[in-house]
Amino acid sequence: MKAKAIIMDEKAIERALFRISHEIIEKNKGVENLVLIGIKTRGMPLALRLAKKIEEIEGSIVPVFPLDITYYRDDYEKDDRAPLSVEDFDYNIQDKTVVLVDDVLYTGRTVRSALDAVVDKGRPKNVELAVLIDRGHRELPIRADFIGKNVPTSRSERISVQLMETDSTNQVVITE
């Protein structure tokens, strides 16, 4: 696959996360009872960055937890010996507002799996979705509440979110 274009550089990513953090605070009228859950792999560093920005703005620490949805995916071959659980986090999400954070929203299948995993952990008051990139092509009726950038793509194109924490660089690249 060859890189077609850099669609977000480091500054653009930071600006998008700054805006999303403000939108989360505004929509929820503050951060009381708010929990950020980062979908592994790249959703977690994004969730941590959002939590840091929210803390800078509001002066309150928002809990952040990772979510491994591997065993909830419908395209994953289930193994009877594999645990059907998400990564443990010792936090009661009952009656909390959960903001799921992921890098790219595409078909919606990852988010559906994450919703199943979250519900197995408890019953939140509501669940919101924050994504850095929404590229369209939904297969399920799922939409993001907070979007860094809408990037209409063809199905043959790929979006690669590269973060310092996982890839030693901060950029979003479209490849073909």
C-alpha positions as CSV (number, residue, x, y, z in Angstrom):
1,M,0.0,0.0,0.0
2,K,1.3,3.4,-0.9
3,A,0.6,6.6,1.0
4,K,-1.7,8.8,-1.0
5,A,-1.8,11.8,1.4
6,I,-1.3,12.9,5.0
7,I,-4.8,14.1,5.9
8,M,-3.9,15.2,9.5
9,D,-0.5,16.2,10.9
10,E,0.4,16.4,14.6
11,K,-1.1,19.9,15.0
12,A,-4.3,18.9,13.3
13,I,-4.7,15.9,15.6
14,E,-4.2,18.1,18.6
15,R,-6.7,20.7,17.4
16,A,-9.3,18.0,16.8
17,L,-8.8,16.5,20.2
18,F,-8.9,19.9,21.9
19,R,-12.3,20.5,20.1
20,I,-13.6,17.1,20.9
21,S,-12.7,17.5,24.6
22,H,-14.7,20.8,24.7
23,E,-17.6,19.2,22.9
24,I,-17.7,16.3,25.4
25,I,-17.7,18.8,28.3
26,E,-20.4,20.9,26.7
27,K,-22.7,18.0,25.8
28,N,-22.4,16.6,29.3
29,K,-22.6,19.9,31.1
30,G,-19.3,19.2,32.8
31,V,-17.5,15.9,33.6
32,E,-19.4,14.6,36.6
33,N,-20.1,10.8,36.2
34,L,-18.1,10.7,33.0
35,V,-15.8,7.8,32.1
36,L,-13.6,7.5,29.0
37,I,-13.1,4.0,27.6
38,G,-10.4,3.6,24.9
39,I,-10.9,0.8,22.4
40,K,-7.6,-1.0,22.0
41,T,-5.2,-0.3,20.3
42,R,-5.3,3.3,19.2
43,G,-8.4,4.3,21.1
44,M,-6.7,4.1,24.4
45,P,-3.9,6.7,23.8
46,L,-6.6,9.0,22.3
47,A,-8.7,8.5,25.4
48,L,-5.8,9.4,27.6
49,R,-5.1,12.5,25.6
50,L,-8.7,13.6,25.8
51,A,-8.7,13.0,29.6
52,K,-5.6,15.2,29.9
53,K,-7.2,18.0,27.9
54,I,-10.5,17.7,29.9
55,E,-8.5,17.9,33.1
56,E,-6.7,21.1,31.8
57,I,-10.1,22.7,31.0
58,E,-12.2,21.5,33.9
59,G,-9.7,20.9,36.6
60,S,-11.2,17.4,37.2
61,I,-9.7,14.0,36.5
62,V,-11.9,11.8,34.3
63,P,-11.3,8.0,34.8
64,V,-9.9,6.3,31.7
65,F,-9.9,2.5,31.0
66,P,-8.8,0.3,28.1
67,L,-11.2,-2.0,26.4
68,D,-10.1,-5.1,24.5
69,I,-13.0,-6.2,22.3
70,T,-11.2,-9.1,20.6
71,Y,-13.6,-11.8,21.9
72,Y,-16.6,-9.7,21.1
73,R,-15.9,-9.3,17.4
74,D,-18.2,-11.2,15.0
75,D,-15.3,-11.7,12.5
76,Y,-13.1,-13.5,15.2
77,E,-13.0,-17.3,15.3
78,K,-14.2,-18.1,18.9
79,D,-12.1,-20.5,20.9
80,D,-14.0,-22.3,23.7
81,R,-10.9,-22.0,25.9
82,A,-10.6,-18.2,25.4
83,P,-12.1,-16.1,28.1
84,L,-15.2,-14.2,26.9
85,S,-14.4,-11.1,28.9
86,V,-13.0,-7.7,28.5
87,E,-9.8,-6.5,30.1
88,D,-10.6,-6.1,33.8
89,F,-11.1,-2.7,35.2
90,D,-12.3,-2.3,38.7
91,Y,-14.8,0.5,38.2
92,N,-18.5,0.6,38.4
93,I,-20.0,2.1,35.3
94,Q,-23.6,1.9,36.6
95,D,-25.4,5.2,35.9
96,K,-22.2,6.8,34.4
97,T,-21.8,8.4,31.0
98,V,-19.4,6.3,29.1
99,V,-17.5,7.8,26.2
100,L,-16.1,5.2,23.9
101,V,-13.0,6.4,22.1
102,D,-11.6,5.0,18.9
103,D,-9.4,6.1,16.1
104,V,-11.5,5.3,13.0
105,L,-15.2,4.7,12.5
106,Y,-15.8,2.7,9.4
107,T,-18.3,-0.2,9.2
108,G,-19.5,0.2,12.9
109,R,-18.6,-3.4,13.7
110,T,-15.9,-2.5,16.2
111,V,-18.2,-0.1,18.0
112,R,-21.0,-2.8,18.1
113,S,-18.5,-5.2,19.7
114,A,-17.4,-2.5,22.2
115,L,-21.0,-1.8,23.2
116,D,-21.5,-5.5,23.9
117,A,-18.4,-5.5,26.0
118,V,-19.4,-2.4,28.0
119,V,-22.9,-3.8,28.7
120,D,-21.2,-6.9,30.1
121,K,-19.4,-4.6,32.6
122,G,-22.6,-2.9,33.8
123,R,-25.4,-0.6,32.7
124,P,-24.2,2.9,32.0
125,K,-26.6,5.9,32.0
126,N,-25.7,6.4,28.4
127,V,-22.9,5.7,25.9
128,E,-21.4,8.3,23.6
129,L,-18.8,7.7,20.8
130,A,-15.8,9.9,20.1
131,V,-13.6,9.1,17.0
132,L,-10.7,10.9,15.4
133,I,-11.7,9.9,11.9
134,D,-15.2,9.0,10.4
135,R,-14.7,7.5,7.0
136,G,-18.3,6.5,6.2
137,H,-19.3,3.1,4.7
138,R,-21.4,2.0,7.7
139,E,-22.8,-1.5,7.8
140,L,-24.6,-0.9,11.1
141,P,-26.7,2.0,12.2
142,I,-24.0,3.6,14.3
143,R,-22.9,7.3,14.4
144,A,-20.3,9.1,16.3
145,D,-21.2,11.9,18.8
146,F,-17.8,13.5,18.5
147,I,-15.8,13.5,15.3
148,G,-12.3,14.9,14.7
149,K,-12.6,14.8,10.9
150,N,-14.9,13.3,8.4
151,V,-12.9,11.7,5.6
152,P,-15.1,10.3,2.7
153,T,-13.2,7.4,1.3
154,S,-13.6,4.6,-1.2
155,R,-13.6,1.1,0.1
156,S,-10.2,0.4,-1.6
157,E,-8.6,3.2,0.5
158,R,-7.3,2.7,4.0
159,I,-6.9,5.2,6.8
160,S,-3.9,4.8,9.0
161,V,-3.9,6.7,12.3
162,Q,-0.4,6.8,13.6
163,L,0.1,7.9,17.2
164,M,3.4,8.6,19.1
165,E,2.4,6.0,21.8
166,T,2.0,3.2,19.3
167,D,3.8,4.2,16.1
168,S,6.4,6.8,17.1
169,T,4.7,9.5,15.0
170,N,1.5,11.6,15.0
171,Q,-0.3,11.7,11.7
172,V,-3.2,10.3,9.8
173,V,-2.5,8.9,6.4
174,I,-4.7,7.7,3.6
175,T,-3.3,4.8,1.6
176,E,-4.5,2.9,-1.5
